[in-house]
Amino acid sequence: MTATLEKTQPVTLHRTVPPAAAPGPWSVQAIQALLELPFMDLVYKAQTVHREHFPAGDIELATLLSVKTGGCPENCGYCPQAAEFDTGVEAGKLMAVDEVLRAAQAAKDAGATRFCMGAAWRAPKDRDVEKVAELVAAVKGLGLQTCATLGMLEPQQATQLKAAGLDYYNHNLDTAPEYYADVVSTRTYQDRLDTLASVRSAGISVCCGGIVGMGETPVHRAGLIAQLANLDPYPESVPINSLVRVPGTPMADADPVDPFDFVRMIAVARITMPKARVRLSAGRQQMGDAVQALCFLAGANSIFYGDKLLVTGNPDADADTRLLQTLGLKASMAA
């Protein structure tokens, strides 16, 4: 039986979310219908949408650096940087400007056009934001796009980062509102939405996605995409992560995601957010080349480039270069 794909008024998930100007609003039911399409039909639809909005073979290379590692007071069940989990990650201080600049220059030399700085804070203090603003200005001076992920932000902090040259702020929703309490209890879904609102108000582009494989059900996956696609506007960058199961975290024993289900999430993100950079993010090291190729076919057009994602592994740059060459994909030169 063919699934009905008409877009309808969105159901209420956690708060009233402004409908996206285009192509939404998307209901959870409509997104579930997409997820349930025959695999080949879904990937074909996603690739068709992708070709309408992006050049064929264009891939954005972004590099992520942990500028302040460990000791986070949050209890996100997937995160090895949470202070209450014994994962072997030691808390460190914020890196110096010259250290970050060396890493950023190396990323640029390797072909990256965006440099993201992550700090394991629940919410940075004003003095922390001042120091990160220095990092942002220095990296911006290299001609790279700048991105930061620092936890929850107040409006004035977002404004300060924008003034320093911050292009993107990453703050993931992680999952659907109904499943959120199963993932983290030290902050609310509304906290995350409020940070996104602060970032938008400051004129910073939004990088926001989620994680697949935390024990959520298919309806939760549809709910996550509905939240993202119905933001007004939807995020410019949408990282879709496959859970990296880190020993010592509560989700270390979660069942692995079916690779085809993961590709489906990439495809539906592309269809519902056609102009976004859909980033094939954490978990690539466990996927293998074939699954990654399917993700690119389904509309992923961005990756984190480099051998580390904050504190977890990532394919090395040489492996990524070989894969992109094999697939005929080329790094975007836009900065």
HUCORMO-V116903 format. One record per pair of residues at least 12 apart in sequence whose ideal C-beta (glycine too) atoms are under 10 Angstrom apart, sorted by the first residue. I is the first residue (numbers start at 1). J is the second residue. Records with the same first field share a line. If there is no record, write none. Layout:
# HUCORMO-V116903
I: J ; J
This chain:
# HUCORMO-V116903
2: 33 ; 37 ; 38 ; 41
3: 29 ; 30 ; 32 ; 33 ; 34 ; 35 ; 36 ; 37 ; 38 ; 41 ; 42
4: 29 ; 30 ; 33
5: 30 ; 31 ; 33 ; 34 ; 37 ; 45 ; 271
6: 27 ; 29 ; 30 ; 33
7: 19 ; 23 ; 24 ; 25 ; 26 ; 27 ; 29 ; 30 ; 31 ; 229 ; 272
8: 25 ; 26 ; 27 ; 28 ; 29 ; 30
9: 24 ; 25 ; 26 ; 27
10: 24 ; 25 ; 26 ; 27 ; 28 ; 29 ; 30 ; 31 ; 226 ; 227 ; 229 ; 230
11: 25 ; 27 ; 28 ; 29 ; 223 ; 226
12: 177
13: 28 ; 176 ; 177 ; 178 ; 189 ; 223 ; 224 ; 226 ; 227 ; 230
14: 173 ; 176 ; 177 ; 178 ; 180 ; 188 ; 189 ; 190 ; 192 ; 193 ; 223 ; 227
15: 177 ; 189 ; 190 ; 193 ; 194 ; 227
16: 230
17: 177 ; 193 ; 226 ; 227 ; 228 ; 229 ; 230 ; 231 ; 232
18: 230 ; 231 ; 232 ; 233
19: 229 ; 230 ; 231 ; 232
20: 228 ; 229 ; 230 ; 231 ; 232 ; 233 ; 234 ; 272 ; 273
21: 232 ; 233 ; 234
22: 233 ; 234 ; 273 ; 274 ; 275
23: 49 ; 229 ; 234 ; 271 ; 272 ; 273 ; 274 ; 275
24: 226 ; 229 ; 230 ; 231 ; 232 ; 233 ; 234 ; 272 ; 273
25: 226 ; 229 ; 230 ; 232
26: 222 ; 225 ; 226 ; 227 ; 228 ; 229 ; 230 ; 234 ; 268 ; 271 ; 272 ; 273
27: 222 ; 226 ; 230
28: 176 ; 178 ; 219 ; 220 ; 221 ; 222 ; 223 ; 224 ; 225 ; 226 ; 227 ; 230
29: 219 ; 222 ; 226
30: 222 ; 225 ; 226 ; 229 ; 268 ; 272
31: 218 ; 219 ; 221 ; 222 ; 223 ; 224 ; 225 ; 226 ; 229 ; 268 ; 269 ; 271 ; 272
32: 218 ; 219 ; 221 ; 222 ; 223 ; 225 ; 226 ; 268
33: 222 ; 268
34: 46 ; 222 ; 225 ; 264 ; 267 ; 268 ; 271 ; 272
35: 218 ; 219 ; 221 ; 222 ; 225 ; 261 ; 264 ; 265 ; 267 ; 268
36: 218 ; 222 ; 264
37: 264 ; 267 ; 268 ; 271
39: 260 ; 261 ; 263 ; 264 ; 267 ; 294 ; 298
41: 267
42: 260 ; 263 ; 264 ; 266 ; 267 ; 268 ; 270 ; 271 ; 298
43: 260 ; 263 ; 264 ; 266 ; 267 ; 270 ; 294 ; 295 ; 297 ; 298 ; 299
44: 267 ; 297 ; 298
45: 267 ; 268 ; 270 ; 271 ; 298 ; 299
46: 263 ; 264 ; 266 ; 267 ; 268 ; 269 ; 270 ; 271 ; 272 ; 274 ; 278 ; 297 ; 298 ; 299 ; 300
47: 267 ; 270 ; 296 ; 297 ; 298 ; 299
48: 270 ; 271 ; 299
49: 267 ; 270 ; 271 ; 272 ; 273 ; 274 ; 275 ; 299
50: 267 ; 270 ; 271 ; 274 ; 278 ; 296 ; 297 ; 298 ; 299 ; 300 ; 301
51: 299
52: 274 ; 275
53: 270 ; 273 ; 274 ; 275 ; 276 ; 299 ; 301
54: 270 ; 274 ; 275 ; 277 ; 278 ; 299 ; 301 ; 332
55: 301 ; 330 ; 332
56: 328 ; 329 ; 330
57: 296 ; 301 ; 324 ; 327 ; 328 ; 329 ; 330 ; 331 ; 332
58: 277 ; 301 ; 302 ; 329 ; 330 ; 331 ; 332 ; 333 ; 334
59: 111 ; 277 ; 280 ; 296 ; 300 ; 301 ; 302 ; 303 ; 305 ; 320 ; 324 ; 327 ; 329 ; 330 ; 331 ; 332
60: 112 ; 113 ; 114 ; 145 ; 237 ; 277 ; 278 ; 279 ; 300 ; 301 ; 302 ; 303 ; 304 ; 305 ; 331 ; 332 ; 333 ; 334
61: 107 ; 108 ; 110 ; 111 ; 112 ; 113 ; 114 ; 302 ; 303 ; 304 ; 305 ; 306 ; 317 ; 320 ; 321 ; 324 ; 331 ; 332
62: 107 ; 112 ; 113 ; 114 ; 115 ; 116 ; 144 ; 145 ; 147 ; 168 ; 170 ; 207 ; 237 ; 239 ; 277 ; 279 ; 281 ; 302 ; 303 ; 304 ; 305 ; 306
63: 103 ; 104 ; 106 ; 107 ; 108 ; 110 ; 111 ; 112 ; 113 ; 114 ; 115 ; 116 ; 117 ; 144 ; 147 ; 303 ; 304 ; 305 ; 306 ; 308 ; 309 ; 314 ; 317
64: 107 ; 112 ; 114 ; 115 ; 116 ; 117 ; 118 ; 147 ; 149 ; 170 ; 239 ; 281 ; 282 ; 304 ; 305 ; 306 ; 308 ; 309 ; 310 ; 314
65: 95 ; 99 ; 100 ; 103 ; 104 ; 106 ; 107 ; 115 ; 116 ; 117 ; 118 ; 135 ; 139 ; 306 ; 308 ; 309 ; 310
66: 81 ; 89 ; 92 ; 95 ; 116 ; 117 ; 118 ; 119 ; 120 ; 149 ; 308 ; 309 ; 310 ; 311
67: 92 ; 93 ; 94 ; 95 ; 96 ; 97 ; 99 ; 100 ; 103 ; 116 ; 117 ; 118 ; 119 ; 120 ; 131 ; 132 ; 135 ; 148 ; 149 ; 150 ; 310
68: 81 ; 91 ; 92 ; 93 ; 94 ; 95 ; 117 ; 118 ; 119 ; 120 ; 121 ; 124 ; 128 ; 131 ; 132 ; 150
69: 81 ; 89 ; 90 ; 91 ; 92 ; 93 ; 94 ; 95 ; 118 ; 119 ; 120 ; 310 ; 311
70: 82 ; 83 ; 87 ; 88 ; 89 ; 90 ; 91 ; 92 ; 120 ; 310 ; 311
71: 83 ; 89 ; 90 ; 91 ; 92 ; 93 ; 120 ; 121
72: 84 ; 85 ; 89 ; 91 ; 119 ; 120 ; 121 ; 122 ; 151 ; 186
73: 120 ; 121 ; 122 ; 123 ; 151 ; 186 ; 187
74: 120 ; 121 ; 122 ; 123 ; 151 ; 152 ; 184 ; 185 ; 186 ; 187
75: 183 ; 184 ; 185 ; 186 ; 187 ; 249 ; 250
76: 172 ; 174 ; 183 ; 184 ; 185 ; 186 ; 187 ; 211 ; 214 ; 249 ; 250 ; 251
77: 174 ; 182 ; 183 ; 184 ; 185 ; 211 ; 214 ; 215 ; 243 ; 249 ; 250 ; 251 ; 252 ; 254
78: 174 ; 175 ; 183 ; 184 ; 211 ; 213 ; 214 ; 241 ; 243 ; 244 ; 245 ; 246 ; 249 ; 250 ; 251 ; 252 ; 254 ; 282
79: 120 ; 183 ; 184 ; 211 ; 244 ; 246 ; 249 ; 250 ; 251 ; 310 ; 311 ; 312
80: 120 ; 244 ; 246 ; 247 ; 248 ; 249 ; 252 ; 310 ; 311 ; 312
81: 118 ; 119 ; 120 ; 121 ; 246 ; 249 ; 310 ; 311 ; 312
82: 120 ; 184 ; 186 ; 248 ; 249 ; 250
83: 120
84: 186 ; 250
85: 246 ; 247 ; 248 ; 249 ; 250 ; 252
86: 247 ; 248 ; 249
87: 246 ; 247 ; 248 ; 249 ; 252 ; 311
88: 246 ; 247 ; 248 ; 311
89: 120 ; 246 ; 248 ; 310 ; 311 ; 312
90: 311
91: 120
92: 120
94: 117 ; 119 ; 121 ; 124 ; 128 ; 131 ; 132 ; 134 ; 135
95: 117 ; 119 ; 131 ; 135
96: 131 ; 134 ; 135
97: 131 ; 134 ; 135 ; 137 ; 138 ; 139
98: 138
99: 135
100: 115 ; 117 ; 132 ; 134 ; 135 ; 136 ; 138 ; 139
101: 135 ; 138 ; 139 ; 141 ; 142
103: 115 ; 117 ; 139 ; 306
104: 117 ; 135 ; 138 ; 139 ; 140 ; 141 ; 142 ; 143 ; 144 ; 146
105: 139 ; 142 ; 144
106: 306 ; 317
107: 139 ; 142 ; 144 ; 305 ; 306 ; 317
108: 139 ; 142 ; 143 ; 144 ; 335
110: 305 ; 306 ; 317 ; 318 ; 320 ; 321 ; 331
111: 305 ; 317 ; 320 ; 321 ; 324 ; 330 ; 331 ; 332 ; 333
112: 144 ; 145 ; 303 ; 304 ; 305 ; 306 ; 317 ; 331 ; 335
113: 143 ; 144 ; 145 ; 302 ; 305 ; 331 ; 332 ; 333 ; 334 ; 335
114: 139 ; 144 ; 145 ; 146 ; 147 ; 167 ; 168 ; 207 ; 237 ; 277 ; 279 ; 302 ; 304 ; 305 ; 332 ; 334 ; 335
115: 135 ; 136 ; 139 ; 140 ; 142 ; 144 ; 145 ; 146 ; 147 ; 148 ; 167
116: 139 ; 144 ; 145 ; 146 ; 147 ; 148 ; 149 ; 167 ; 168 ; 169 ; 170 ; 207 ; 237 ; 239 ; 304 ; 309 ; 310
117: 132 ; 135 ; 136 ; 139 ; 146 ; 147 ; 148 ; 149 ; 150 ; 166 ; 170
118: 147 ; 148 ; 149 ; 150 ; 151 ; 170 ; 309 ; 310 ; 311
119: 131 ; 132 ; 135 ; 148 ; 149 ; 150 ; 151 ; 310
120: 149 ; 150 ; 151 ; 310 ; 311
121: 149 ; 150 ; 151 ; 152
122: 150 ; 151 ; 152 ; 186 ; 187 ; 191
123: 150 ; 151 ; 152 ; 153 ; 154 ; 157 ; 187 ; 191 ; 195
124: 148 ; 150 ; 151 ; 152 ; 153 ; 154 ; 157 ; 161
125: 157
126: 154 ; 156 ; 157 ; 160
128: 150 ; 151 ; 157
129: 148 ; 150 ; 153 ; 154 ; 156 ; 157 ; 158 ; 159 ; 160 ; 161 ; 164
130: 157 ; 160 ; 164
132: 148 ; 150 ; 157 ; 160 ; 161 ; 164 ; 166
133: 148 ; 157 ; 160 ; 161 ; 162 ; 163 ; 164 ; 165 ; 166
134: 164
135: 148 ; 164 ; 166
136: 148 ; 160 ; 161 ; 162 ; 163 ; 164 ; 165 ; 166 ; 167
137: 161 ; 163 ; 164 ; 165 ; 166
138: 164 ; 165
139: 164 ; 165 ; 166
140: 164 ; 165 ; 166 ; 167
141: 165
142: 335
143: 335
144: 167 ; 335
145: 165 ; 166 ; 167 ; 168 ; 205 ; 334 ; 335
146: 161 ; 164 ; 165 ; 166 ; 167 ; 168 ; 169 ; 204
147: 166 ; 167 ; 168 ; 169 ; 170 ; 204 ; 205 ; 207 ; 237
148: 161 ; 164 ; 166 ; 167 ; 168 ; 169 ; 170 ; 171 ; 199 ; 204 ; 207
149: 168 ; 169 ; 170 ; 171 ; 172 ; 207 ; 310
150: 169 ; 170 ; 171 ; 195
151: 171 ; 187 ; 191 ; 195
152: 171 ; 187 ; 191 ; 192 ; 194 ; 195 ; 198
153: 169 ; 171 ; 194 ; 195 ; 196 ; 197 ; 198 ; 199 ; 202 ; 204
154: 194 ; 195 ; 198
155: 194 ; 195 ; 197 ; 198 ; 199 ; 201 ; 202
156: 198 ; 202
157: 195 ; 198 ; 199 ; 202
158: 195 ; 196 ; 197 ; 198 ; 199 ; 200 ; 201 ; 202 ; 203 ; 204
159: 198 ; 199 ; 201 ; 202 ; 203 ; 204
160: 202
161: 199 ; 202 ; 204
162: 199 ; 201 ; 202 ; 203 ; 204
163: 202 ; 203
166: 199 ; 202 ; 203 ; 204 ; 205
167: 204 ; 205 ; 207 ; 236 ; 335
168: 199 ; 204 ; 205 ; 206 ; 207 ; 208 ; 235 ; 236 ; 237 ; 277
169: 195 ; 196 ; 198 ; 199 ; 200 ; 202 ; 204 ; 205 ; 206 ; 207 ; 208 ; 237
170: 199 ; 206 ; 207 ; 208 ; 209 ; 235 ; 237 ; 239 ; 279
171: 191 ; 192 ; 193 ; 194 ; 195 ; 196 ; 198 ; 199 ; 206 ; 207 ; 208 ; 209 ; 235
172: 192 ; 196 ; 207 ; 208 ; 209 ; 210 ; 211 ; 224 ; 228 ; 235 ; 238 ; 239 ; 240 ; 241 ; 281
173: 189 ; 192 ; 193 ; 196 ; 208 ; 209 ; 210 ; 211 ; 223 ; 224 ; 227 ; 228 ; 231 ; 235
174: 189 ; 192 ; 208 ; 209 ; 210 ; 211 ; 214 ; 216 ; 224 ; 241
175: 189 ; 210 ; 211 ; 212 ; 214 ; 215 ; 216 ; 220 ; 221 ; 223 ; 224 ; 227
176: 189 ; 210 ; 216 ; 217 ; 219 ; 220 ; 221 ; 222 ; 223 ; 224 ; 225 ; 226 ; 227
177: 189 ; 190 ; 192 ; 193 ; 220 ; 223 ; 224 ; 226 ; 227
178: 216 ; 217 ; 219 ; 220 ; 223
179: 214 ; 215 ; 216 ; 217 ; 219 ; 220 ; 221 ; 223 ; 224
180: 192 ; 216 ; 220 ; 223 ; 224
182: 214 ; 215 ; 216 ; 220 ; 250 ; 251
183: 210 ; 211 ; 214 ; 215 ; 216 ; 250 ; 251
189: 227
192: 208 ; 227
193: 208 ; 227 ; 231
195: 208
196: 208 ; 231 ; 235
197: 231
199: 235
200: 231 ; 232 ; 233 ; 235
204: 236
205: 233 ; 235 ; 236 ; 237 ; 277
206: 228 ; 231 ; 233 ; 234 ; 235 ; 236 ; 237 ; 238 ; 276
207: 235 ; 236 ; 237 ; 238 ; 239 ; 276 ; 277 ; 279 ; 302
208: 227 ; 228 ; 231 ; 234 ; 235 ; 236 ; 237 ; 238 ; 239 ; 276
209: 224 ; 225 ; 228 ; 235 ; 237 ; 238 ; 239 ; 240 ; 241 ; 265 ; 269 ; 273 ; 276 ; 278 ; 279 ; 281 ; 282
210: 223 ; 224 ; 225 ; 227 ; 228 ; 238 ; 239 ; 240 ; 241 ; 265 ; 269 ; 281
211: 224 ; 239 ; 240 ; 241 ; 242 ; 243 ; 244 ; 251 ; 257 ; 281 ; 282 ; 283
212: 224 ; 240 ; 241 ; 242 ; 243 ; 257 ; 258 ; 261 ; 262 ; 264 ; 265 ; 266 ; 282 ; 283
213: 241 ; 242 ; 243 ; 244 ; 245 ; 251 ; 254 ; 255 ; 256 ; 257 ; 258 ; 261 ; 262 ; 282 ; 283
214: 241 ; 243 ; 245 ; 250 ; 251 ; 254 ; 255 ; 257
215: 243 ; 250 ; 251 ; 253 ; 254 ; 255
216: 243 ; 254 ; 257
218: 261 ; 264
221: 257 ; 261 ; 262 ; 264 ; 265 ; 268
222: 265 ; 268
224: 240 ; 265 ; 268 ; 269
225: 238 ; 240 ; 265 ; 268 ; 269 ; 271 ; 272 ; 273
226: 268 ; 272
228: 240 ; 269 ; 272 ; 273 ; 276
229: 268 ; 269 ; 271 ; 272 ; 273 ; 274 ; 276
230: 272
231: 273
233: 273 ; 275 ; 276
234: 269 ; 272 ; 273 ; 274 ; 275 ; 276
235: 269 ; 273 ; 276 ; 277 ; 278
236: 273 ; 275 ; 276 ; 277
237: 273 ; 276 ; 277 ; 278 ; 279 ; 281 ; 302
238: 266 ; 269 ; 270 ; 272 ; 273 ; 276 ; 277 ; 278 ; 279 ; 281 ; 300 ; 302
239: 269 ; 277 ; 278 ; 279 ; 280 ; 281 ; 282 ; 300 ; 302 ; 303 ; 304
240: 262 ; 263 ; 265 ; 266 ; 268 ; 269 ; 270 ; 278 ; 279 ; 280 ; 281 ; 282 ; 283 ; 295 ; 300
241: 262 ; 265 ; 279 ; 280 ; 281 ; 282 ; 283 ; 284 ; 304 ; 309
242: 256 ; 257 ; 259 ; 261 ; 262 ; 265 ; 280 ; 281 ; 282 ; 283 ; 284 ; 285 ; 286 ; 287 ; 291 ; 295
243: 255 ; 256 ; 257 ; 282 ; 283 ; 286
244: 282 ; 283 ; 284 ; 285 ; 286 ; 309 ; 311 ; 312 ; 313 ; 314
245: 283 ; 286 ; 312
246: 311 ; 312
256: 283 ; 286
257: 283 ; 286 ; 287
259: 286 ; 287 ; 288 ; 290 ; 291 ; 292 ; 294 ; 295
260: 291 ; 294
262: 280 ; 283 ; 287 ; 291 ; 294 ; 295 ; 298
263: 280 ; 287 ; 291 ; 292 ; 293 ; 294 ; 295 ; 296 ; 297 ; 298 ; 299 ; 300
264: 294 ; 298
265: 278 ; 295 ; 298
266: 278 ; 279 ; 280 ; 294 ; 295 ; 296 ; 297 ; 298 ; 299 ; 300
267: 294 ; 295 ; 297 ; 298 ; 299 ; 300
268: 298 ; 299
269: 298 ; 299 ; 300
270: 295 ; 298 ; 299 ; 300 ; 301
271: 298 ; 299
273: 299
274: 299
276: 299 ; 301 ; 302
277: 300 ; 301 ; 302 ; 332
278: 295 ; 296 ; 298 ; 299 ; 300 ; 301 ; 302
279: 300 ; 301 ; 302 ; 303 ; 304
280: 292 ; 295 ; 296 ; 298 ; 299 ; 300 ; 301 ; 302 ; 303 ; 304
281: 300 ; 302 ; 303 ; 304 ; 309 ; 314
282: 304 ; 309 ; 310 ; 312 ; 313 ; 314
283: 309 ; 312 ; 313 ; 314
284: 303 ; 304 ; 309 ; 313 ; 314 ; 315 ; 319 ; 320 ; 323
285: 307 ; 309 ; 312 ; 313 ; 314 ; 315 ; 316 ; 319
286: 313 ; 315
287: 315
288: 315 ; 323
289: 315 ; 319 ; 322 ; 323 ; 326 ; 327
292: 315 ; 320 ; 323 ; 324 ; 327
293: 323 ; 326 ; 327 ; 329
296: 323 ; 324 ; 327 ; 329
297: 327
301: 329 ; 332
302: 332
303: 315 ; 320 ; 323 ; 324 ; 329 ; 331
304: 320
305: 317 ; 320 ; 321 ; 324 ; 331
306: 320
307: 319 ; 320
